[in-house]
Every structure is written in C-alpha cells, then in structure tokens.
Amino acid sequence: MGKLTTHVLDTANGRPGRGIAGRLYALGNERRLLAGFMTNDDGRVDEPLLQGEDFVAGAYELVFEVGDYFEGNEAPFLTEVVIRFNLSADEHYHVPLLVSPWSYTTYRGS
C-alpha cells in the first residue's frame, strides 16, 4: 500500500527541524490543499500525509514554512521551501527536507 511521509533536518544546527509548519497540495487543473502539518520533536510528521485510498498517482507539492523556524536576529534568506514531485507507483515515498537558513536539498528516501 502506498504512502507519503516527510521529515525535516536542520543542517545548520545539526538537529531535527522541530515545530516546522507545512502544507501538502495536489496539483492538477487547480492547486488543492490536502493537509496541513507540524513536525514533531524528531522533525517528523506523526502520520503519513497520504496513504490508503487517499494515495493517488499524480503531481503534488509540499510547502515548508522555514522562515518562522530560522527567524532570529536577522531575517532568514529562505522563507518557504516548495518541493514539487510526482507519485506514480503504489509504494512508500519519503520526501525529506535538509535545510539551513540559506539552502536546502531533498531526495526520495525510503
């Protein structure tokens, strides 16, 4: 059964990205909000963002509100990180975000 999960790592400080808000959208003829989420103390979302009958092949977008997380003495360079991707097979898709105030990377994890 397919599912979509995510987590955030704060690479600038070497720790999980705790308390980062985000949203999942389905993309198609229109952008449709599917879920909002908040990362836990381990930088993970407690439940899969998609699974079971909600897991449908197609284009999706994850938006992470990293500006609020990195806000401190100066405004961070990144405010939102947007990751667009396709789900095509009935598999586990894990989309991690490795982020600092100045850069980010992602990959399809397991």
C-alpha positions as CSV (number, residue, x, y, z in Angstrom):
1,M,0.0,0.0,0.0
2,G,1.4,3.4,-1.0
3,K,2.1,6.2,1.5
4,L,3.8,9.6,1.6
5,T,5.9,10.7,4.6
6,T,8.4,13.5,5.3
7,H,10.8,14.9,7.9
8,V,13.0,17.9,8.3
9,L,16.6,18.1,9.3
10,D,18.2,21.5,10.4
11,T,21.6,21.1,8.8
12,A,22.8,24.5,10.1
13,N,22.5,23.4,13.7
14,G,22.8,19.6,13.3
15,R,19.4,18.7,14.8
16,P,15.8,17.8,13.8
17,G,13.6,20.6,12.4
18,R,11.2,20.8,15.3
19,G,7.9,22.7,15.0
20,I,8.0,23.5,11.3
21,A,4.6,24.0,9.8
22,G,3.8,22.8,6.3
23,R,1.1,22.0,3.8
24,L,0.5,19.3,1.2
25,Y,-1.2,20.2,-2.1
26,A,-2.5,18.1,-5.0
27,L,-1.6,19.7,-8.3
28,G,-3.7,19.3,-11.5
29,N,-6.1,21.7,-13.1
30,E,-6.0,23.6,-9.8
31,R,-3.9,23.5,-6.7
32,R,-5.9,21.8,-3.9
33,L,-4.9,21.8,-0.2
34,L,-4.9,18.3,1.1
35,A,-3.3,18.6,4.6
36,G,-1.6,20.9,7.0
37,F,1.1,19.5,9.3
38,M,3.6,20.4,12.0
39,T,6.9,18.5,12.6
40,N,7.4,16.8,16.0
41,D,10.4,16.9,18.2
42,D,12.2,14.5,15.9
43,G,11.5,16.6,12.9
44,R,8.9,14.1,11.6
45,V,5.2,14.3,10.9
46,D,3.4,11.9,13.2
47,E,1.2,10.3,10.5
48,P,1.7,9.7,6.8
49,L,0.5,12.6,4.7
50,L,-1.1,10.2,2.2
51,Q,-2.0,6.6,2.5
52,G,-4.7,4.1,1.6
53,E,-7.4,5.3,-0.7
54,D,-6.1,8.9,-0.4
55,F,-2.8,7.8,-2.1
56,V,-3.4,8.6,-5.8
57,A,-0.8,8.9,-8.6
58,G,-0.2,12.5,-9.7
59,A,1.6,15.7,-9.0
60,Y,2.0,17.1,-5.5
61,E,3.6,19.9,-3.7
62,L,5.0,20.2,-0.2
63,V,5.4,23.7,1.3
64,F,7.6,24.1,4.4
65,E,7.4,27.3,6.4
66,V,11.1,27.5,7.3
67,G,11.3,31.3,7.7
68,D,9.5,31.2,11.0
69,Y,11.7,28.4,12.2
70,F,15.0,30.2,11.4
71,E,13.8,33.7,12.4
72,G,16.3,35.2,14.9
73,N,18.5,38.3,14.9
74,E,18.2,38.7,11.2
75,A,15.7,37.7,8.6
76,P,16.5,34.3,7.0
77,F,17.1,34.1,3.3
78,L,14.6,31.3,2.9
79,T,11.0,31.8,4.0
80,E,9.3,28.9,2.3
81,V,10.6,25.8,0.7
82,V,8.4,24.3,-2.1
83,I,9.0,20.8,-3.3
84,R,7.1,19.5,-6.3
85,F,7.1,15.8,-7.2
86,N,5.1,13.0,-8.8
87,L,3.7,9.9,-7.2
88,S,3.3,7.1,-9.8
89,A,3.6,3.7,-8.1
90,D,1.9,2.2,-5.1
91,E,5.0,2.4,-2.9
92,H,6.3,4.3,0.1
93,Y,7.5,7.8,-0.9
94,H,9.6,9.6,1.7
95,V,10.5,13.2,0.9
96,P,12.9,14.6,3.5
97,L,14.0,18.2,3.6
98,L,17.5,19.1,4.7
99,V,17.5,22.8,5.3
100,S,19.6,25.7,6.6
101,P,18.6,29.4,6.6
102,W,20.5,29.7,3.2
103,S,19.9,26.5,1.3
104,Y,18.1,23.2,1.1
105,T,18.1,19.8,-0.6
106,T,15.8,16.9,-0.9
107,Y,15.7,13.4,-2.3
108,R,13.4,10.4,-2.5
109,G,14.1,8.5,0.7
110,S,12.9,5.2,2.0
